Amino acid sequence: MNGGIGDSSYAKNSLLQQKVILMTKPITDEAISVLYHSLSPGETVCIADLDCSSGPNTFLPVSQLIQTIHKECKSNGQQSPEFHVFLNDLPENDFNTIFRLLPTFYEDLRKQNIGGDRVFVTGVAGSFYTRLFPSNSLHFVHSSYSLHWLSQVPDEIENNKENIYVASTSPPSVIKAYYEQYERDFVKFLEYRSRELVKDGRIILTMLGRKNEDRFSKGSRYLLEPMARALRELVAEGSIEEEKVYSFNIPAYYPSPAEVMYIVDKEGSFTIDVLETSELHMDASDDHENMAQCVRAVTESLLVNHFGHDDEVMDQVFQKCREIYVNYMVKEKTIFTNVIVSLIKRS
């Protein structure tokens, strides 16, 4: 993610992610309510938000979880418990921006009559494909728009030329490599979280995904296909080397509900409580949501790492992306398909 608060930062270009968090609130509220009623009186509630990024969305899911428990306590005439909140992301994340937002976060809690002195926030740097927390230390894990990102670009996909992801023209071997990388990563994620969560601990995950087994449905290509087209056009214009584009691939895979269910069952540590899909529709009337800027905020670092830090080239790529998105959104609604899964740790 692009850090800071500049025009191309994640902090200023994450409305799509915010809408998704708000859409999944009913599932999250239900899960945290059931969990809270299973805890001992006075027990500190430990919550981890994985891949929290930086900006206004960082505290949104955490605030929702705390508010839900506070309402439960208020209706029962009880005092809210203490909360220990862990905000996790890769070491390169802009944690400084997060920490600068803490006073605002605490002030918002006080306005809701939730004592800020009962909420303790810790930053945790590291990949969620590794162990992050002590055994049996967490009650609740939340992660939104993160688990479709892979730990690495799959090996042996050199023949995915002109495609930067799993596209309809990708060879079968490339599709297989992407899925197998996703399965390995998701199994590893579940194994580590099962060690860190207490018995009956909860996980809520929201991923960009697919409604069914059609890997090339519109909902799974709206974000990356415009970038692929922009790069191909720049090759044709001579602005970027062809081989550079041919060797570039995005480490992302959009799973189906059936794939998620299969992997959860295969790993075996969790029971599925909820598994569903939702669609987020965006069209040309959503002029406040600049899709090219959104994509730039989450992918520019990958492009810079591969093509080099050339501001002019980056501006060209995303200017072309912007033009392509405008054409898309004038003709039809842009649809993002989300896969939401609520998990309970088994005994």
N, C-alpha and C positions, 0 to 999 in steps of 0.2 A: 504494500500500500504506500502511496505517496504521503509523507508526513507533513507536518506544519499546518498552516491555515491559508495557504496560497490558493490561486484560482484552480489549480489542478490537483489540490490535495484531496485525500479521502474525506477529511473533515467537512469540506464544502461540496462534495459530490457523492453523497451516500443516501440520497432520498429513497432510492429503490430499496436498499437494505433496511431503511427505517420502516417503509411500508410493509415489508415482509415480517419484521419483528412484531408490528402491531397486528398483522393478520393472524399470527400464531398465538396471540395472547390468551385466548380461551383455553387452549391446550396446556399452555404453561401454567396458567392460574390453577387449573384443576390438579395438575401434577404436584405443584408446591403445596396446595391445600391438603391433599391426602398425605403427603410426606410429613407436613408439620404435625398433623394429628397423631402420627405414629411416634413422635419424639417424646422424650421425658421432659417434664416441666422444668423450665429454666435452662434447658440445653442450648448451647450456642449453635446456630445454624450456619454451616459452612457451605458457601456457594462458590463455584468456579465458572467463570465465563471464558471459554476458550476461543482464541483468535478474536480478541476484543477490539483490535485495531485502535484508532485514536479519533477523537472527535465526539460530537454530540451523541452518536449511537452507542458509545462505549458504556454509558451508565443507564441507558434506556431499559434493557432487559433486567438489570440488577434492581433498578428502581421499581419496576413492575412486580418483581418477586417479593421485595420487602413490603411494598404497599399491600399486596394480597395477604400476607401473613399478619400485618398490622391490623387489617380489617377483621380478620378472623379473631384476633385477640381482643379487639375492641368490642365485638359483638358478644364475646364470652366474659367480658369484664376482667380480662387478664392483661398483664403488662407484656409488651412485645419482648421477644428474646433478644439477645445480642447476636449480631451477624458478623461473620468473618468472610469478606468477599475477596476472592483471588481473581485478578484480571491478568489473563495470559495472552501472550503473543510471541512471535519470534523476536530474538534480541534486537533485530534491526527496526522494530516497531518504534514509533515516536511516543515513548512512555512519558517524555517531558510534557507533551501536550496534555496527556491524561492527568498527570499530577497537578498541572495548572488548573484543571477543571474541578479538582476536588472541593475547593471552597464553595463553588456553585452547587455541586452535588449535595453537600451537607446543608447548605442554606435551603435547598428545595425540600429536603427531608424535614427540616425544622418547620417550614411553612405548612407541612402536612401533619404537624404534631408528632412526628417520628423523631425521637431524639438522635441527633447525629452522633452523640457520645456512645451510642449503642451499636454503631456500625463501623467496622474496622476494615480498611482497604489495603491490599497488598498487591504489588505488581510481580508477576512471575514470568520471566523470560525463558522461552524454550519451545521446541516443536511439540505439538500434542501427539506426535507419533513416537514420543519417548515418555518415560516416567517423569512426572512433574511434581507429585505430592506424596506424602507418607501414606503407608497402608491404612485403610479404614479411617481416613481423615475428612472425607467430603460427604455431604448429604445430597447435594444437587449439582449437576453439571449442565450447562447450557452452551450451545454453540449454533450460531446462525450464519449461513452462507459461507461455510468454511470447509466442510468435509468433502466437497466435490473437488477441492484442491489436493493434488497428489504430493507425496513427499519428494518426487523427482519425475522428470520426463522418463517414460518407459524406455527400456533398452531395445535396441534392434528395430528401430522404426525409421531407418534411413530412407526407406522407399515411400514415405508419406509426403513426397514432394508436392509443393504448392498448397498443401493442406497444413494448417498449424494446430489441428485438433482432430478428433474423430469425425470426419466428414463423410458424406455419401460416396465420395470418390476414393476414400481411403481403402487400401488393400485389406483383405480379411486378417492378415497377420498383424497389421497395425491395430485393428479393432480389438483383437484378442490380447495384444500386449497391453493396451490401455486398460481393459477390464481386469486383467490379472494383476496389474499394478494397483488398481483401486481395491481389489479384494484383499491383497496383502496389507495394504495400508489400513483399511477399515478393520480387519481382524486385529492388527497390532493396536489400533486405537482402542478397541473394545477390551482387549486383554489388559492394557494398562489402566483403563478406567475402572475395570472390575476390581483391581487391587486397591485402588485409591478410595473407592466408594464404600460406605458402610452397608450392611445388609439392608435390603429394601431401598437403597439409595436410587435416585432418579437421574435420568439423562433425557434432555430434549434436544433433538438435532433437526435443523432445517437446512436442506441442501437444494441447490439448483439441480433439477433432474428431469425425468420424463414421466408421462402418464402411463406408458406401456412399454412394450419391448421394441418399439420403433426407435432405433438410435438416431434417426435423422429427422425427427419431427421438428416442427418450427420452434417449439418451445425450448429446444436444446441447442439451437444454433444462432439465435438472435444476437447474443453477445459477441461471439468470436468470428462469425462469417464476415461481417463488415471489415474487421481488421485484416483477415486473410485477403479479401478483395483489395483493400488499400495497399497492402504490401505487394501484391501481384501487379497492380497498376504502377507502383513506383519502380518495380523491376523493368517494366515495359518502357518507362520514361528514362531509364538509366540512372536513377537516383540511388538505388540500392543494388548490390551485387546479387545475381540470381542464386548463387550457391549459398549465400548467407540466408536467404529466405527459405531455400530448400532444406536447410539444416535446422530451422527454427520450429519448435513445437511447444505448445502451451501445456503445462502439467495439470490438466483438469479433465475430469470425467463426470458426466451427468448420469447418475444411476436411476433405475426404475424401482418402483416399490418391490417388485418381485426379487430384484437383485439385493436390495437392502434386507429383505426378509430372509433370503437364503444365507447371507453372510452372518446375520445375527444368530440364526439357528445353528449355523456351522460352528461359530465361535463358542456358543453355549453358556455364556455367563449371564445373559439377560433374557427377560421375558418382554415381548412386545405388548405394550398397553394400547398404543394408538399408532396406526400407520396409514397415512392418507396423503393425497396430493391436493394442491390448490393452484389456482392460476391467477397471476397478476397481469392485468391488461393495461397497456399504455398506448396512447395514440398521439396524433399530432397536437391535440389540445393540451397535452401535458408539456407545455413549452418551458415550464420551470425545471423540467428534468432533462438536462442535456446528456443524452446517452453517450456521446463521444467522450465527454469529460468524465462521466462515470467509469467508462472502460479504461480511460487513461489513468484514473486514480488507482485502479487495482492491477493494471498490467504494465505500466510504463517501466517499472523497475526490471521486469523480465526482458523487455525490449532493449533497455539500456545495457543490461548484462550481456546480451547476445550481439547487438549491433554497434555498441559503443555509445558514449555520451555525446551525442550530436543534437543540440537543441533544434537545429533547422530540420533535420530528418524527423525527429519526434513530432514537431509541429506539422510537417507534411503528412505523416501517417494519420494523425488524429483529425486533421482538417479533411482529409479524404473520408475518414470514418464518419465524420459529421455529415458530409454530403450524402453518403450512402444511407445513414440512418434517416435523414429527412425524406429520402425517396421511399424507404421502407414504410415509414410511419404515415406518409400521405396516402399510400395505397391500401394499407391494412393495419389493424391493431398489432402492436408488438406484444407477444405473449411470453411470459416467463412462468415455467412450471416448477413448482416447489414440491419436494418430498419431505414430509414431516414425520418424525418417528419419536414416540415416547417410550422409554425403556425403564424397566425395573430390575435392579440387581437381584439375582437369585440367591438363595441361602448358600 
